[in-house]
Amino acid sequence: MDSKQTMTSNLISSGRLTLRMLRYFYAVAENEHFGHAAEELNISKSPLSTKIKELEDALETTLFIRDSRNVRLTPTGELLKSECRKIFDVMNASVNNVIRAERNQNNTLNIGIVSSAFWTNFLSMVKNFKTNQPDCELKFIEMSPAEQKLALKENRIDIGISRYADTHNISPLSSKKITEEKMCVAVSDEHSLKNRKVVRLDEIRNEQMVAMNKNQSDQTDLVISACLEAGFHPDIYHEVKEPHTALAFVVSNQSITIVPSSFKFHKWSHIRFLALKEYIPAGLYALYDHKSSSAVVHKFIKGIA
């Protein structure tokens, strides 16, 4: 071991260089501001400044050029920021491997799922899977599609269950269709269209529409694209996080909404579901990381798809 390696080893083993110091440094480097970094880390500014000074002393270098308002990285600071990214990536990958191995060994699956999946025949598929794989433990966690994608990347879940709209631009994740479904229109039982069985999109062009929040799901963008193809842009009256909330607006006859057709299998008072002439896909899909998924993940995908 050369002198530089020995010095680095001594810094770590002695506790003069810690992971906390590096995380504090990285927060300041990203924000270029001690106050903002302290808020992000949920600590006061004073201990943050102290840790950065300790890090600079341990490395015998200056990492930031400070002025009265902001801070800038020195060339050495830029290098450390780049190295921190590598360190955090390696650590996260290593921890994820351990977590994944433990779940695989215990035959456990953490599954993120949109609440509307329970209104389809998905539960029957799960029951059949459990019959064939009785030793597999399934843990369901209700999450929006956006939350599922993040949780998959952070290895907090093994599989996500979302709808067709949220299967695009998901690299490095993969998707597999598990149900076939299309969208329909939900209106109040006092609405002028209440007795129609089928409607065209252009027949609702003047209606106010409640839609899913775009930060939670890509479903609204899919609906808007379909409306644009029909020659109009929908009047989005309100965005909601949960489909139950959208249907509450419909009941009050303030607006309509476009939802997966499986919603009609749940008993909703004062709501009529009308088929759409246009086809807007709404099937359920399993989202997962094909490369790093365990054997039990692939069993589940194969068993229900």
MARKEPA-919698 format. One record per residue (C-alpha): residue number from 1; x, y, z; residue in three letters. Coordinates in nm, 3 decimals. Layout:
! MARKEPA-919698
{rec NUM,{X,Y,Z},'ALA'}
...
END
This chain:
! MARKEPA-919698
{rec 1,{0.000,0.000,0.000},'MET'}
{rec 2,{0.150,0.337,-0.103},'ASP'}
{rec 3,{0.157,0.650,0.114},'SER'}
{rec 4,{-0.159,0.804,-0.043},'LYS'}
{rec 5,{-0.361,0.486,0.013},'GLN'}
{rec 6,{-0.230,0.467,0.369},'THR'}
{rec 7,{-0.333,0.829,0.437},'MET'}
{rec 8,{-0.685,0.766,0.298},'THR'}
{rec 9,{-0.719,0.446,0.501},'SER'}
{rec 10,{-0.612,0.629,0.816},'ASN'}
{rec 11,{-0.860,0.911,0.752},'LEU'}
{rec 12,{-1.146,0.665,0.729},'ILE'}
{rec 13,{-1.042,0.428,1.008},'SER'}
{rec 14,{-0.976,0.718,1.244},'SER'}
{rec 15,{-1.317,0.868,1.179},'GLY'}
{rec 16,{-1.174,1.197,1.050},'ARG'}
{rec 17,{-1.346,1.131,0.715},'LEU'}
{rec 18,{-1.707,1.010,0.737},'THR'}
{rec 19,{-1.995,0.941,0.501},'LEU'}
{rec 20,{-2.198,1.211,0.676},'ARG'}
{rec 21,{-1.929,1.468,0.590},'MET'}
{rec 22,{-1.949,1.366,0.224},'LEU'}
{rec 23,{-2.328,1.385,0.219},'ARG'}
{rec 24,{-2.319,1.729,0.381},'TYR'}
{rec 25,{-2.055,1.842,0.132},'PHE'}
{rec 26,{-2.259,1.709,-0.161},'TYR'}
{rec 27,{-2.573,1.892,-0.046},'ALA'}
{rec 28,{-2.383,2.222,-0.031},'VAL'}
{rec 29,{-2.218,2.152,-0.367},'ALA'}
{rec 30,{-2.557,2.083,-0.528},'GLU'}
{rec 31,{-2.731,2.385,-0.376},'ASN'}
{rec 32,{-2.431,2.622,-0.388},'GLU'}
{rec 33,{-2.575,2.767,-0.069},'HIS'}
{rec 34,{-2.524,2.666,0.296},'PHE'}
{rec 35,{-2.871,2.777,0.407},'GLY'}
{rec 36,{-3.053,2.586,0.133},'HIS'}
{rec 37,{-2.840,2.277,0.194},'ALA'}
{rec 38,{-2.914,2.293,0.567},'ALA'}
{rec 39,{-3.290,2.306,0.495},'GLU'}
{rec 40,{-3.260,2.009,0.262},'GLU'}
{rec 41,{-3.068,1.810,0.526},'LEU'}
{rec 42,{-3.308,1.926,0.800},'ASN'}
{rec 43,{-3.027,2.059,1.019},'ILE'}
{rec 44,{-2.918,2.405,1.127},'SER'}
{rec 45,{-2.653,2.595,0.935},'LYS'}
{rec 46,{-2.393,2.593,1.213},'SER'}
{rec 47,{-2.325,2.215,1.235},'PRO'}
{rec 48,{-2.323,2.199,0.856},'LEU'}
{rec 49,{-2.050,2.462,0.835},'SER'}
{rec 50,{-1.856,2.283,1.109},'THR'}
{rec 51,{-1.865,1.950,0.923},'LYS'}
{rec 52,{-1.753,2.111,0.597},'ILE'}
{rec 53,{-1.461,2.275,0.779},'LYS'}
{rec 54,{-1.369,1.938,0.936},'GLU'}
{rec 55,{-1.377,1.778,0.591},'LEU'}
{rec 56,{-1.153,2.046,0.445},'GLU'}
{rec 57,{-0.911,2.006,0.736},'ASP'}
{rec 58,{-0.905,1.627,0.696},'ALA'}
{rec 59,{-0.833,1.654,0.323},'LEU'}
{rec 60,{-0.598,1.949,0.373},'GLU'}
{rec 61,{-0.765,2.146,0.096},'THR'}
{rec 62,{-1.023,2.418,0.027},'THR'}
{rec 63,{-1.345,2.287,-0.128},'LEU'}
{rec 64,{-1.550,2.608,-0.155},'PHE'}
{rec 65,{-1.494,2.970,-0.244},'ILE'}
{rec 66,{-1.730,3.158,-0.013},'ARG'}
{rec 67,{-1.884,3.504,-0.046},'ASP'}
{rec 68,{-2.157,3.682,0.147},'SER'}
{rec 69,{-2.443,3.503,-0.031},'ARG'}
{rec 70,{-2.332,3.194,-0.221},'ASN'}
{rec 71,{-2.051,2.943,-0.244},'VAL'}
{rec 72,{-1.862,2.810,-0.546},'ARG'}
{rec 73,{-1.666,2.490,-0.577},'LEU'}
{rec 74,{-1.291,2.502,-0.617},'THR'}
{rec 75,{-1.140,2.265,-0.879},'PRO'}
{rec 76,{-1.073,2.020,-0.595},'THR'}
{rec 77,{-1.431,2.062,-0.480},'GLY'}
{rec 78,{-1.558,1.985,-0.832},'GLU'}
{rec 79,{-1.350,1.668,-0.832},'LEU'}
{rec 80,{-1.483,1.561,-0.491},'LEU'}
{rec 81,{-1.840,1.624,-0.603},'LYS'}
{rec 82,{-1.786,1.393,-0.900},'SER'}
{rec 83,{-1.627,1.128,-0.679},'GLU'}
{rec 84,{-1.914,1.155,-0.428},'CYS'}
{rec 85,{-2.162,1.065,-0.702},'ARG'}
{rec 86,{-1.959,0.748,-0.771},'LYS'}
{rec 87,{-1.936,0.664,-0.400},'ILE'}
{rec 88,{-2.310,0.706,-0.344},'PHE'}
{rec 89,{-2.394,0.504,-0.657},'ASP'}
{rec 90,{-2.169,0.217,-0.546},'VAL'}
{rec 91,{-2.311,0.225,-0.193},'MET'}
{rec 92,{-2.671,0.232,-0.313},'ASN'}
{rec 93,{-2.607,-0.054,-0.556},'ALA'}
{rec 94,{-2.438,-0.260,-0.284},'SER'}
{rec 95,{-2.717,-0.202,-0.030},'VAL'}
{rec 96,{-2.980,-0.275,-0.296},'ASN'}
{rec 97,{-2.809,-0.604,-0.378},'ASN'}
{rec 98,{-2.825,-0.706,-0.012},'VAL'}
{rec 99,{-3.191,-0.604,0.023},'ILE'}
{rec 100,{-3.282,-0.780,-0.302},'ARG'}
{rec 101,{-3.098,-1.096,-0.196},'ALA'}
{rec 102,{-3.283,-1.101,0.137},'GLU'}
{rec 103,{-3.624,-1.063,-0.027},'ARG'}
{rec 104,{-3.534,-1.328,-0.284},'ASN'}
{rec 105,{-3.420,-1.568,-0.011},'GLN'}
{rec 106,{-3.744,-1.514,0.182},'ASN'}
{rec 107,{-3.954,-1.542,-0.136},'ASN'}
{rec 108,{-4.104,-1.199,-0.064},'THR'}
{rec 109,{-4.235,-0.946,-0.315},'LEU'}
{rec 110,{-4.303,-0.579,-0.238},'ASN'}
{rec 111,{-4.560,-0.464,-0.493},'ILE'}
{rec 112,{-4.653,-0.100,-0.553},'GLY'}
{rec 113,{-5.004,-0.072,-0.691},'ILE'}
{rec 114,{-5.261,0.185,-0.803},'VAL'}
{rec 115,{-5.583,0.155,-0.603},'SER'}
{rec 116,{-5.800,0.111,-0.913},'SER'}
{rec 117,{-5.624,-0.221,-0.987},'ALA'}
{rec 118,{-5.835,-0.379,-0.714},'PHE'}
{rec 119,{-6.151,-0.307,-0.917},'TRP'}
{rec 120,{-6.032,-0.533,-1.201},'THR'}
{rec 121,{-5.978,-0.909,-1.214},'ASN'}
{rec 122,{-5.622,-0.855,-1.088},'PHE'}
{rec 123,{-5.706,-1.004,-0.748},'LEU'}
{rec 124,{-5.820,-1.327,-0.917},'SER'}
{rec 125,{-5.482,-1.343,-1.090},'MET'}
{rec 126,{-5.308,-1.291,-0.755},'VAL'}
{rec 127,{-5.516,-1.567,-0.597},'LYS'}
{rec 128,{-5.421,-1.809,-0.874},'ASN'}
{rec 129,{-5.056,-1.716,-0.835},'PHE'}
{rec 130,{-5.070,-1.779,-0.460},'LYS'}
{rec 131,{-5.231,-2.118,-0.523},'THR'}
{rec 132,{-4.937,-2.214,-0.744},'ASN'}
{rec 133,{-4.673,-2.041,-0.526},'GLN'}
{rec 134,{-4.799,-2.078,-0.167},'PRO'}
{rec 135,{-4.457,-1.999,-0.016},'ASP'}
{rec 136,{-4.435,-1.659,-0.182},'CYS'}
{rec 137,{-4.530,-1.366,0.041},'GLU'}
{rec 138,{-4.688,-1.065,-0.135},'LEU'}
{rec 139,{-4.687,-0.720,0.024},'LYS'}
{rec 140,{-4.905,-0.458,-0.150},'PHE'}
{rec 141,{-4.824,-0.088,-0.110},'ILE'}
{rec 142,{-5.063,0.167,-0.260},'GLU'}
{rec 143,{-4.862,0.413,-0.472},'MET'}
{rec 144,{-4.914,0.648,-0.763},'SER'}
{rec 145,{-4.739,0.549,-1.089},'PRO'}
{rec 146,{-4.478,0.822,-1.035},'ALA'}
{rec 147,{-4.408,0.692,-0.684},'GLU'}
{rec 148,{-4.380,0.337,-0.816},'GLN'}
{rec 149,{-4.114,0.426,-1.072},'LYS'}
{rec 150,{-3.904,0.601,-0.810},'LEU'}
{rec 151,{-3.950,0.316,-0.561},'ALA'}
{rec 152,{-3.843,0.063,-0.824},'LEU'}
{rec 153,{-3.525,0.256,-0.896},'LYS'}
{rec 154,{-3.454,0.282,-0.522},'GLU'}
{rec 155,{-3.531,-0.089,-0.473},'ASN'}
{rec 156,{-3.807,-0.021,-0.218},'ARG'}
{rec 157,{-4.046,-0.232,-0.426},'ILE'}
{rec 158,{-3.991,-0.523,-0.665},'ASP'}
{rec 159,{-4.287,-0.470,-0.898},'ILE'}
{rec 160,{-4.518,-0.182,-0.982},'GLY'}
{rec 161,{-4.877,-0.224,-1.104},'ILE'}
{rec 162,{-4.987,0.073,-1.315},'SER'}
{rec 163,{-5.194,0.141,-1.623},'ARG'}
{rec 164,{-5.098,0.166,-1.990},'TYR'}
{rec 165,{-5.045,0.544,-1.984},'ALA'}
{rec 166,{-4.753,0.505,-1.743},'ASP'}
{rec 167,{-4.555,0.248,-1.944},'THR'}
{rec 168,{-4.380,0.497,-2.174},'HIS'}
{rec 169,{-4.032,0.644,-2.129},'ASN'}
{rec 170,{-3.960,0.418,-1.830},'ILE'}
{rec 171,{-3.606,0.302,-1.921},'SER'}
{rec 172,{-3.428,0.114,-1.766},'PRO'}
{rec 173,{-3.753,-0.042,-1.638},'LEU'}
{rec 174,{-3.957,-0.294,-1.837},'SER'}
{rec 175,{-4.334,-0.344,-1.856},'SER'}
{rec 176,{-4.565,-0.639,-1.916},'LYS'}
{rec 177,{-4.938,-0.619,-1.991},'LYS'}
{rec 178,{-5.152,-0.817,-1.746},'ILE'}
{rec 179,{-5.509,-0.700,-1.829},'THR'}
{rec 180,{-5.685,-0.562,-2.135},'GLU'}
{rec 181,{-5.906,-0.259,-2.077},'GLU'}
{rec 182,{-6.015,0.071,-2.229},'LYS'}
{rec 183,{-6.133,0.408,-2.103},'MET'}
{rec 184,{-6.496,0.516,-2.063},'CYS'}
{rec 185,{-6.678,0.837,-1.971},'VAL'}
{rec 186,{-6.835,0.886,-1.627},'ALA'}
{rec 187,{-7.125,1.132,-1.596},'VAL'}
{rec 188,{-7.383,1.219,-1.332},'SER'}
{rec 189,{-7.728,1.053,-1.344},'ASP'}
{rec 190,{-7.858,1.407,-1.400},'GLU'}
{rec 191,{-7.634,1.472,-1.702},'HIS'}
{rec 192,{-7.787,1.516,-2.049},'SER'}
{rec 193,{-7.587,1.215,-2.176},'LEU'}
{rec 194,{-7.697,0.986,-1.890},'LYS'}
{rec 195,{-7.907,0.754,-2.108},'ASN'}
{rec 196,{-7.645,0.708,-2.381},'ARG'}
{rec 197,{-7.459,0.378,-2.403},'LYS'}
{rec 198,{-7.183,0.500,-2.634},'VAL'}
{rec 199,{-7.047,0.852,-2.691},'VAL'}
{rec 200,{-6.781,1.006,-2.914},'ARG'}
{rec 201,{-6.509,1.228,-2.776},'LEU'}
{rec 202,{-6.624,1.525,-2.982},'ASP'}
{rec 203,{-6.962,1.506,-2.804},'GLU'}
{rec 204,{-6.797,1.605,-2.476},'ILE'}
{rec 205,{-6.581,1.883,-2.617},'ARG'}
{rec 206,{-6.774,2.153,-2.429},'ASN'}
{rec 207,{-6.777,1.969,-2.097},'GLU'}
{rec 208,{-6.563,2.053,-1.796},'GLN'}
{rec 209,{-6.344,1.755,-1.714},'MET'}
{rec 210,{-6.180,1.633,-1.393},'VAL'}
{rec 211,{-5.851,1.455,-1.458},'ALA'}
{rec 212,{-5.571,1.279,-1.272},'MET'}
{rec 213,{-5.283,1.497,-1.150},'ASN'}
{rec 214,{-5.010,1.504,-1.415},'LYS'}
{rec 215,{-4.739,1.475,-1.150},'ASN'}
{rec 216,{-4.890,1.145,-1.033},'GLN'}
{rec 217,{-4.972,0.978,-1.364},'SER'}
{rec 218,{-4.944,1.019,-1.742},'ASP'}
{rec 219,{-5.310,0.922,-1.783},'GLN'}
{rec 220,{-5.422,1.283,-1.832},'THR'}
{rec 221,{-5.171,1.338,-2.113},'ASP'}
{rec 222,{-5.304,1.024,-2.284},'LEU'}
{rec 223,{-5.662,1.155,-2.260},'VAL'}
{rec 224,{-5.559,1.499,-2.386},'ILE'}
{rec 225,{-5.383,1.340,-2.687},'SER'}
{rec 226,{-5.697,1.144,-2.773},'ALA'}
{rec 227,{-5.908,1.462,-2.749},'CYS'}
{rec 228,{-5.665,1.652,-2.971},'LEU'}
{rec 229,{-5.699,1.378,-3.233},'GLU'}
{rec 230,{-6.075,1.432,-3.208},'ALA'}
{rec 231,{-6.023,1.801,-3.283},'GLY'}
{rec 232,{-6.034,1.978,-2.947},'PHE'}
{rec 233,{-5.843,2.038,-2.626},'HIS'}
{rec 234,{-6.039,1.929,-2.316},'PRO'}
{rec 235,{-6.137,2.185,-2.055},'ASP'}
{rec 236,{-5.957,2.045,-1.747},'ILE'}
{rec 237,{-6.165,2.181,-1.460},'TYR'}
{rec 238,{-5.963,2.022,-1.181},'HIS'}
{rec 239,{-5.681,1.770,-1.125},'GLU'}
{rec 240,{-5.704,1.506,-0.851},'VAL'}
{rec 241,{-5.470,1.249,-0.696},'LYS'}
{rec 242,{-5.729,0.973,-0.647},'GLU'}
{rec 243,{-6.002,0.851,-0.886},'PRO'}
{rec 244,{-6.256,0.852,-0.600},'HIS'}
{rec 245,{-6.217,1.231,-0.584},'THR'}
{rec 246,{-6.281,1.267,-0.957},'ALA'}
{rec 247,{-6.603,1.067,-0.923},'LEU'}
{rec 248,{-6.712,1.288,-0.632},'ALA'}
{rec 249,{-6.701,1.586,-0.870},'PHE'}
{rec 250,{-6.903,1.384,-1.122},'VAL'}
{rec 251,{-7.172,1.302,-0.865},'VAL'}
{rec 252,{-7.217,1.673,-0.795},'SER'}
{rec 253,{-7.277,1.719,-1.171},'ASN'}
{rec 254,{-7.002,1.981,-1.191},'GLN'}
{rec 255,{-6.800,1.790,-1.448},'SER'}
{rec 256,{-6.734,1.460,-1.624},'ILE'}
{rec 257,{-6.428,1.238,-1.616},'THR'}
{rec 258,{-6.266,0.969,-1.829},'ILE'}
{rec 259,{-6.169,0.655,-1.635},'VAL'}
{rec 260,{-6.086,0.288,-1.696},'PRO'}
{rec 261,{-6.399,0.089,-1.779},'SER'}
{rec 262,{-6.348,-0.147,-1.482},'SER'}
{rec 263,{-6.468,0.139,-1.259},'PHE'}
{rec 264,{-6.825,0.048,-1.353},'LYS'}
{rec 265,{-6.794,-0.286,-1.171},'PHE'}
{rec 266,{-6.777,-0.096,-0.844},'HIS'}
{rec 267,{-7.113,0.037,-0.721},'LYS'}
{rec 268,{-7.115,0.417,-0.751},'TRP'}
{rec 269,{-7.433,0.600,-0.659},'SER'}
{rec 270,{-7.561,0.860,-0.907},'HIS'}
{rec 271,{-7.296,0.785,-1.173},'ILE'}
{rec 272,{-7.344,0.645,-1.525},'ARG'}
{rec 273,{-7.056,0.496,-1.722},'PHE'}
{rec 274,{-7.070,0.541,-2.099},'LEU'}
{rec 275,{-6.856,0.350,-2.347},'ALA'}
{rec 276,{-6.628,0.556,-2.571},'LEU'}
{rec 277,{-6.639,0.503,-2.946},'LYS'}
{rec 278,{-6.268,0.587,-2.960},'GLU'}
{rec 279,{-6.024,0.337,-2.812},'TYR'}
{rec 280,{-5.808,0.476,-2.529},'ILE'}
{rec 281,{-5.611,0.189,-2.370},'PRO'}
{rec 282,{-5.625,0.151,-1.991},'ALA'}
{rec 283,{-5.501,-0.203,-1.922},'GLY'}
{rec 284,{-5.293,-0.289,-1.617},'LEU'}
{rec 285,{-4.919,-0.342,-1.662},'TYR'}
{rec 286,{-4.648,-0.477,-1.436},'ALA'}
{rec 287,{-4.340,-0.251,-1.412},'LEU'}
{rec 288,{-4.009,-0.406,-1.308},'TYR'}
{rec 289,{-3.634,-0.399,-1.362},'ASP'}
{rec 290,{-3.571,-0.688,-1.599},'HIS'}
{rec 291,{-3.193,-0.698,-1.544},'LYS'}
{rec 292,{-3.181,-0.691,-1.166},'SER'}
{rec 293,{-3.508,-0.866,-1.082},'SER'}
{rec 294,{-3.497,-1.179,-0.868},'SER'}
{rec 295,{-3.628,-1.521,-0.967},'ALA'}
{rec 296,{-3.947,-1.466,-0.766},'VAL'}
{rec 297,{-4.019,-1.144,-0.960},'VAL'}
{rec 298,{-3.999,-1.331,-1.289},'HIS'}
{rec 299,{-4.220,-1.607,-1.144},'LYS'}
{rec 300,{-4.483,-1.348,-1.054},'PHE'}
{rec 301,{-4.470,-1.179,-1.397},'ILE'}
{rec 302,{-4.497,-1.514,-1.573},'LYS'}
{rec 303,{-4.770,-1.631,-1.338},'GLY'}
{rec 304,{-5.009,-1.339,-1.391},'ILE'}
{rec 305,{-4.929,-1.206,-1.739},'ALA'}
END
